Amino acid sequence: MIESYQKLWPQRSAAEQIRTQEELEKYVLIELNDELTHPRVRKSKQQKLEIALMRISESDLTESEKISLASLYKKLASQ
């Protein structure tokens, strides 16, 4: 799943450094919580989830990669 995430975000240097499932989940949570955006312009977790799911569905990943990544995002968003 790490490789799928890295394919989804090829321009992110942080994505290239992910080596474990824990690191992947941590970075997805940072993304869902919009922590890298200034507080005044942050989107809600639901908005970020919808954006991520759209990006996943429109990507060149295989169907199984899309399903796995979407499931991970949904699982982490529900926490």
C-alpha distances in whole Angstrom, upper triangle without the diagonal:
4,5,5,6,9,10,11,13,14,17,16,17,15,12,13,14,11,11,10,8,11,12,9,10,14,13,12,15,17,16,17,20,21,22,22,25,29,30,32,30,27,25,25,21,22,23,19,17,19,19,15,15,17,16,13,15,17,14,14,11,11,12,10,7,10,10,7,7,11,11,9,12,14,14,14,17,19,20
4,5,5,6,9,10,11,12,15,13,14,12,8,9,10,7,7,8,7,10,9,7,10,12,11,11,14,16,15,17,19,20,20,20,23,27,28,31,28,25,25,24,21,23,23,19,18,20,19,15,16,19,16,14,17,18,15,15,12,14,15,13,10,12,14,10,9,13,14,11,13,16,16,15,18,20,20
4,5,5,6,9,10,10,13,13,14,13,9,9,11,9,9,11,11,14,13,10,13,15,14,14,17,18,17,19,22,22,23,22,25,28,30,32,30,27,26,26,24,24,24,21,20,21,20,16,17,19,16,13,16,17,14,13,10,12,14,13,9,12,14,12,10,14,15,14,15,18,19,18,21,23,24
4,5,5,6,9,10,13,13,15,14,10,11,13,11,12,13,12,15,14,11,13,16,14,13,16,18,16,17,21,21,22,21,24,27,29,31,28,25,24,24,21,22,22,18,17,18,17,13,13,15,12,10,12,13,10,10,7,9,11,10,6,8,11,9,7,11,13,12,13,16,17,17,18,21,22
4,5,5,6,9,11,10,12,11,7,9,11,9,11,12,11,13,11,8,10,13,10,9,13,14,12,14,17,17,18,18,20,24,25,27,25,22,21,21,18,19,19,16,14,16,15,11,12,14,11,9,13,14,11,12,9,12,13,13,9,10,12,10,7,10,12,11,11,14,15,14,16,19,20
4,5,5,6,9,8,9,9,6,6,9,8,11,12,12,15,12,10,13,14,11,12,15,15,14,16,19,18,19,18,20,24,26,28,26,23,23,23,21,22,21,18,17,19,17,14,15,16,13,12,15,15,12,12,11,14,16,15,11,13,15,13,11,14,16,14,14,18,19,18,19,23,23
4,5,5,9,10,12,13,9,9,13,12,14,16,15,18,16,13,16,17,15,14,18,18,16,18,21,20,22,20,22,26,28,30,27,25,24,25,22,23,22,19,18,19,16,13,15,15,12,10,13,13,9,9,8,11,14,14,10,11,14,13,11,14,17,15,15,19,20,20,21,24,25
4,6,9,9,12,13,9,11,14,13,15,17,16,18,16,13,15,16,13,12,16,16,13,15,18,17,19,18,19,23,25,27,24,21,20,21,19,19,18,15,14,15,13,10,11,11,8,7,10,10,7,8,8,11,13,14,10,10,13,13,10,12,15,14,13,16,18,17,18,21,23
4,6,6,9,9,7,9,12,12,15,16,16,17,15,12,14,15,12,11,15,14,12,14,17,15,17,15,17,21,23,24,22,20,19,20,19,20,18,15,15,16,13,11,13,13,10,10,13,13,10,12,11,15,17,17,14,13,16,15,12,14,17,15,14,18,19,18,19,22,23
4,6,8,10,8,8,11,12,15,17,18,19,17,14,17,18,14,15,18,17,15,18,20,19,20,17,19,23,25,27,24,23,22,24,22,23,22,18,19,20,17,14,17,17,13,13,16,15,12,12,12,16,18,19,15,16,19,18,15,17,20,19,18,21,23,21,22,26,26
4,6,9,8,9,12,13,17,19,20,21,18,16,18,18,15,15,18,17,15,18,20,18,18,15,17,20,23,25,22,21,21,23,22,24,22,18,20,20,17,15,18,18,14,15,18,17,14,15,16,19,22,22,19,19,22,21,18,20,23,21,19,23,25,23,23,27,27
4,5,5,7,9,11,14,16,17,18,14,13,15,15,11,13,15,13,12,15,17,15,15,12,15,18,21,23,20,19,20,21,20,22,20,17,18,20,17,15,18,18,15,15,19,18,16,17,17,20,22,22,19,19,21,20,17,19,21,19,18,21,22,20,21,25,24
4,5,5,7,9,13,15,17,17,14,13,16,15,12,14,17,15,14,18,19,17,16,14,17,20,22,25,23,21,22,24,23,25,23,20,21,23,20,18,21,22,18,19,22,22,19,20,19,23,25,24,21,21,24,22,19,21,23,21,20,24,24,22,23,26,26
4,5,5,7,11,13,14,14,10,10,13,11,8,11,13,11,11,15,16,15,14,12,15,18,21,23,22,20,21,22,20,23,22,18,19,22,19,17,20,21,18,18,22,22,19,21,20,23,24,24,20,20,22,20,17,20,21,18,17,21,21,19,20,23,23
4,5,6,9,11,12,13,9,8,11,11,8,10,13,12,11,15,16,15,15,14,17,20,22,25,23,21,21,22,20,22,21,17,18,20,17,15,17,19,15,15,19,19,16,17,16,19,21,20,16,17,19,17,14,17,18,15,15,19,19,17,19,22,22
4,6,8,11,13,14,11,10,14,14,11,13,16,15,15,18,20,19,19,17,20,23,26,28,26,24,24,26,23,25,25,21,21,23,21,18,20,21,18,17,21,21,18,18,17,19,22,21,17,19,21,19,16,19,21,18,18,22,22,20,22,26,25
4,6,9,12,12,9,10,13,12,11,13,16,15,15,19,20,19,18,17,20,23,26,28,27,25,25,26,24,26,26,22,22,25,23,20,22,24,21,20,24,24,21,21,20,22,24,23,19,21,23,20,18,21,22,19,19,23,22,20,22,25,24
4,6,8,9,6,6,10,10,8,11,14,13,14,17,18,18,18,17,20,24,25,28,27,24,24,24,22,24,24,20,20,23,21,18,20,22,19,18,22,23,20,20,18,20,22,20,17,18,20,17,15,18,19,15,16,20,19,17,20,22,21
4,7,9,7,8,11,12,11,14,16,16,17,20,21,22,21,20,24,27,29,32,30,27,27,27,25,27,27,23,23,25,24,21,22,25,22,20,24,25,22,22,19,21,23,20,17,19,20,17,16,19,19,16,18,21,20,18,21,24,23
4,5,5,6,9,10,11,13,14,16,17,19,20,21,21,21,24,28,28,32,30,27,27,26,23,25,26,23,22,25,24,20,22,24,22,20,24,25,22,23,20,21,22,20,17,19,19,16,15,18,17,14,16,19,17,16,19,21,20
4,5,5,6,9,10,11,12,14,15,16,18,20,20,20,24,27,27,31,29,26,25,24,21,22,24,20,19,22,22,18,19,22,20,18,21,23,21,22,19,19,20,17,15,16,16,13,12,15,14,11,13,16,14,13,16,18,17
4,5,5,6,9,10,11,12,14,15,16,18,18,19,22,25,25,29,27,24,24,23,20,22,23,20,19,22,22,19,20,23,22,20,23,25,23,24,22,23,23,20,18,19,19,15,14,17,15,12,13,16,14,12,15,17,15
4,5,5,6,9,10,11,12,14,15,16,15,16,20,23,23,27,25,22,22,22,19,21,22,19,18,22,21,18,20,22,20,19,23,24,22,23,21,22,23,21,18,19,20,16,14,17,17,13,14,17,15,13,16,18,16
4,5,5,6,9,10,11,12,14,15,15,16,19,22,23,26,24,21,21,20,17,19,20,16,15,19,18,14,16,19,17,15,19,21,18,20,17,19,20,18,14,15,16,13,11,13,13,10,11,14,13,11,14,16,15
4,5,5,6,9,10,10,12,14,14,16,18,22,22,25,23,20,19,18,15,17,18,15,14,17,17,14,15,19,17,16,19,21,20,21,19,20,20,18,15,16,16,13,11,12,12,8,9,11,10,8,11,13,12
4,6,5,6,9,10,11,12,11,13,16,19,19,23,21,18,18,17,14,17,18,15,15,18,18,15,17,20,19,18,22,23,22,24,21,23,24,22,19,19,19,16,14,15,15,11,11,14,13,9,12,14,12
4,5,5,6,9,10,10,10,11,14,17,18,21,19,16,16,16,14,16,17,13,13,17,16,13,16,18,16,16,19,21,19,21,19,22,22,21,18,17,18,16,13,14,15,12,11,14,14,11,12,15,14
4,5,5,6,9,10,11,12,14,17,18,21,19,15,15,14,11,13,14,10,10,13,13,10,12,15,14,13,16,18,17,19,17,19,20,18,15,15,15,13,10,11,12,9,7,10,11,8,9,12,12
4,5,5,6,8,9,11,13,16,16,19,17,14,13,12,9,12,13,10,10,14,14,12,14,17,16,16,19,21,20,23,21,23,23,21,19,18,18,16,13,13,13,10,8,11,10,7,8,11,9
4,6,5,6,5,7,10,13,13,16,15,12,12,12,10,13,14,10,12,15,14,12,16,18,17,17,20,22,21,23,22,25,25,24,21,20,20,19,15,16,17,13,11,14,14,10,11,14,13
4,5,5,7,7,9,13,13,16,14,11,10,11,9,11,11,7,9,12,11,9,12,14,13,14,17,18,18,20,19,22,22,22,19,17,18,17,13,14,15,13,10,13,14,11,10,14,14
4,5,8,10,11,14,13,16,14,10,9,8,5,8,8,5,6,10,10,8,11,13,13,14,17,18,18,21,20,23,22,22,19,17,18,16,13,12,14,11,8,10,11,8,7,10,11
4,5,8,9,12,11,13,12,8,8,7,6,9,10,8,9,13,12,12,15,17,17,18,20,22,22,25,24,26,26,25,23,21,21,20,17,16,17,15,12,13,14,10,9,12,11
4,6,6,9,9,11,9,6,7,8,7,11,10,7,10,13,12,12,15,16,16,17,20,21,21,24,23,26,26,26,23,21,22,21,18,17,19,17,13,15,16,13,12,15,15
4,5,8,8,11,11,8,10,11,10,14,14,11,14,16,15,15,18,20,19,20,23,24,24,27,26,29,29,28,25,24,25,23,20,20,21,18,16,18,18,15,14,17,16
4,7,9,12,10,9,11,13,13,16,15,12,15,17,15,15,19,20,18,20,23,23,23,25,25,28,29,29,25,24,26,24,21,21,23,20,17,20,21,17,17,20,19
4,6,8,7,6,9,11,13,15,14,12,15,17,15,15,19,20,18,21,24,23,23,26,26,30,30,30,27,25,27,26,22,22,24,22,19,21,22,19,17,21,20
4,6,6,6,10,13,15,17,16,14,18,20,18,19,22,23,22,24,27,27,27,30,30,33,34,34,31,29,30,30,26,26,27,25,22,24,25,22,20,23,22
4,6,5,9,11,13,16,15,14,17,19,18,19,22,23,23,25,28,28,28,32,32,35,34,35,32,30,31,30,26,26,27,25,22,23,24,21,19,21,21
4,6,9,11,14,17,15,15,19,20,19,20,23,24,24,26,28,28,29,33,33,36,36,36,33,31,32,32,28,27,29,27,24,25,26,23,21,23,23
4,7,10,13,15,12,12,16,17,15,17,20,20,20,23,25,25,26,29,30,33,33,33,30,28,29,29,26,24,26,25,21,23,24,22,19,22,22
4,7,9,11,10,9,13,14,13,15,18,18,18,21,23,23,24,27,27,30,30,30,28,25,26,26,22,21,23,21,18,19,21,18,15,18,18
4,7,8,6,6,10,11,10,12,15,15,16,18,20,21,22,25,25,28,27,28,26,23,24,24,20,19,20,19,16,16,18,16,13,16,17
4,5,5,6,9,10,11,12,14,16,17,18,20,21,23,26,26,28,27,27,25,22,23,23,19,17,19,18,14,14,16,14,11,13,14
4,5,5,6,9,10,10,12,14,15,16,18,20,21,24,23,25,24,24,22,20,19,19,16,14,15,14,11,10,12,10,7,9,11
4,5,5,6,9,10,10,12,14,15,16,18,20,23,23,24,23,23,21,18,18,19,16,13,14,14,11,10,12,11,8,9,12
4,5,5,6,9,10,11,12,14,15,17,18,22,22,24,23,24,22,19,19,20,17,14,16,16,12,12,15,14,10,13,15
4,5,5,6,9,10,11,12,14,15,16,20,20,22,21,22,19,17,17,17,14,12,14,14,10,11,14,12,9,12,14
4,5,5,6,9,10,10,12,14,15,19,18,20,18,19,17,14,14,14,11,9,11,11,7,7,10,10,7,10,12
4,5,5,6,9,10,11,12,14,18,17,19,18,19,17,14,14,16,13,10,13,13,10,10,13,13,10,13,16
4,6,5,6,9,10,11,12,16,16,19,18,19,17,14,15,16,13,11,14,14,11,12,15,15,12,15,18
4,5,5,6,9,10,10,14,13,16,15,16,14,11,12,13,9,8,11,11,8,10,13,12,11,14,16
4,5,5,6,9,10,13,12,14,13,14,12,9,10,11,9,6,9,10,8,9,12,13,11,14,17
4,5,5,6,9,12,12,15,14,16,14,10,12,14,12,9,13,14,12,12,16,16,15,17,20
4,6,5,6,10,10,13,13,15,13,10,12,14,11,10,14,14,12,14,17,17,16,19,21
4,5,5,8,8,10,10,11,9,6,9,10,7,7,11,11,10,12,15,15,15,18,20
4,6,8,8,10,9,11,10,7,9,11,10,8,12,14,12,13,17,18,17,19,22
4,7,9,11,11,14,12,9,12,15,13,12,16,17,15,17,20,21,20,22,25
4,5,9,10,12,10,8,12,13,11,12,15,16,15,17,20,20,20,23,25
4,7,9,11,10,9,13,14,13,14,17,18,18,20,22,23,23,26,28
4,6,8,6,6,10,11,10,11,14,15,15,18,19,20,21,24,25
4,5,5,6,9,10,11,12,14,15,17,18,20,21,22,24,26
4,5,5,6,9,10,10,12,14,15,16,18,20,21,22,25
4,5,5,6,9,10,11,12,14,15,16,18,20,21,23
4,5,5,6,8,10,11,12,14,15,17,18,20,22
4,6,5,6,8,10,11,12,14,15,16,18,20
4,6,5,6,9,10,10,12,14,15,17,19
4,6,5,6,9,10,11,12,14,16,17
4,5,5,6,9,10,11,12,14,16
4,5,5,6,9,10,10,12,15
4,5,5,6,9,10,11,13
4,5,5,6,8,10,11
4,6,5,6,9,10
4,6,5,6,9
4,6,5,7
4,5,5
4,5
4
